[in-house]
């Protein structure tokens, strides 16, 4: 579904990515491990079209994303890519339900339809009783589940997760691992997960290692 070839990226004199090749199939869960500074987050941001590569190509369902202009790329990102970060980045003034519905509002879904979809996602996440709570009234694990639900709001083809369990205790981290498997089974969602958590990485279909700006063979 996604094929990257020769991805390079520098920031000033620092070359972060040095020709990364990467492929992922629809419905696959792929984890990427590596030391801090290996280029993992930069690569994920490029994969998610949040950053532009200096050279190289990204084909998404055979569409060359480098040919998209900014507005079309933003629309593509909102429609097809979901993001989960280490810190949930929920908007504190909104309820869990409203936070999940926001990508639907951006996509210009009717408000009633977006809220109904958000409600179903939160129910799937086991948060039916927490929908009207604001982030400050929820635990860290609950907030991260809301963030995952938000990532699924527009039924993306791929979810890109950057250290999704890095801010969770071991119990919540294990539950998050299981949740990704349930989501794949229910929605056939593809996952690319950056993690330092070996247990989470081992649950993926494939585990890759990134070192010094290149993608190594499977770990």
N, C-alpha and C positions, 0 to 999 in steps of 0.2 A: 504493500500500500504506500509506503514511503521509502524512497531511495535517495541517499545522499552520496555524493561523489566529490572527493577532493576539496572538502571544506577547509578553508584557511581563514584565520582571523588574527589581526594584530591590534594592539592598543599602543600607539606610539612605536617605540623600539621593541616592545615586548610581543613576541609572537606566541599567541596562546594556543591556537589550533594549527596543526601542521600537515593538513591533508587527511581529513577524517572521512572514511567511507563507512556507510551504515545503511542497513535495510531492516525493515520491520513489516511483517505480514499482518493483514487484517485479523483482529481477534487475538493477537499475540500479546503476551506480557514479557517485556524485556527490561532487565535491570542493568544499570551501569555503575560500577564501583571504581574507586581510584582515590589517591591521596588528594588533599586540599591543594588547589593550584594546578591540577592536572588538566583543567579545561572543561570539566563536566557541565557546570552551570552555563558557561558561555555557549557550549554546543547546544544545550537544551533551549536556550533563548533563541538561537538561530533556527533550530528545528521548529520552534513555535512562532517564528516570524517576528519576534520582538526585537531581534538584532539582525543586521545584514552581514552575510559573509563577505570577506574581501574577494575571494575566488571560490569556485565550486558551484555545484548545482543541487537543488532539492526538488525532486519530483514527488508530487502528492497525487495519487491516482493518475499518474502520467501527465499531470499539469506542472509545468515549470514555474515555480513560484517567483523566480527572479524576473519574470516578465510582467508581474502584476504591479500596477501603480498603487500608491499608498492607500487610497480609499477602498479599492477593490481588495487589497490585502487585509485591511482591517475587517472588512465584511467576511472574507474567507475565514479569518482567524476566529471571529465570533461564532460563525456557523459550524465550523468543523473541528476546532481545537479547544480542549478544556485544560485548565491549569490548576494544580494544587501545589502550594508552597509550604515550606517548613513552618512559617508563621501564617496563620489563616487569612489575614488581611480582610476580615469582615468589617463592614461599616458599622460603627458602634451605635449610631442613632437609629438603626433599623432593626426590626425583629429578624429572627432566623428565617421566617417565611419570606420576608421582603428581600433579605440578602440573597437567597437562592433564586428568587424571581428576577433579579436585576438583569442577567444576560438576556432573558426573554423580553424584558422591556426594551433593551438596546436593539434587539432583533425586531422590535415593533410588533410583537405578539399582542393581541388584545389582553388588557389587564386581567380580566376574569380568567381567561384561558391560562395565562402565565402563572397566576396564583394557584390555580387548581393543579397544574403540573408540578409546581414547587411543593405543594402539600403532599402529593403522591411520592415525590422523591424523599421528602423528610420522613414520611411514614416508612418507606423502604429502609431508610437509615436507622430506624428505631427511635426516631425523635418526634413521634406524633404528639407527645405531651409537652414538647418544648418549642413548638412553632412560634408562639407569641412572645417568647423570651428574647431579650436582647443579648448580645455576646457577653456582656459583663455578668449576666446571671447564669452563665453556662460554664461547665468544666472545659478544660483544654481538649479533652477527647471529643466532647460534644461539639465544640467549635470547629474542630477539624472535620468532623462528619458533615457539618453544615457546609464547609468549604468544598468538600467532595461533591455534595449534592449540587452546589452552585456550578461546579465544573461540568456536571452532567445535564444541566438545565436545557441546553439547546441540542441535546443528543449528538455530541461530537463524535467523530470517527476515532479520535485519539485523545487520551488524557496524558499530559506531560506532568510528572510529579517530581519536584525537587526537594529531596529530604523530607518526605511527607510525615515520617514518624520521628524526626529529629528532635521535636519539642515535646514528645509524649513519653510517659512512663512505659515500662515493659508490658504491662497488661493492655493498655490502650494501643500500643504499637502492634501487639499480636492481633488484636481485634481489627486493626486497620489492614493488616496483611490479609486476613480472612475476608474482609469487606471487598478488597479489590478482586478477589476470586469470584465472589458472589456477583459483583457488578459485571464482570466479564461474562459470566454464565447467563445473567438476566438480559443484558443489553448488547452483548458481543462487542464490548468496548475494547479498543487497543490501548495498552499502557506502555509508556516508556518512563522508567523510574530511576532517578539518581538517588543513591543511598549509601550510607556507611554501615547500615545494619545488615550484617551477613545473613541473618535469619530471613529478613525480607527478601534480600537478593536471591537467596536459594529457592524461594517459592516461585520465582519467575520461570517462564519457559526457557529463557536463555539468560545467562549472566555474562556481561562483557566487562572488560577492564580498560580504563583509559589511563594512559601514563604519558606525561610530558607532551600533551597535545595531539596524541595519536591514539586510535582505538586498537587495542590488542585483541588477540584471539579470545575465545570464550574462556572464562575462568571456571 
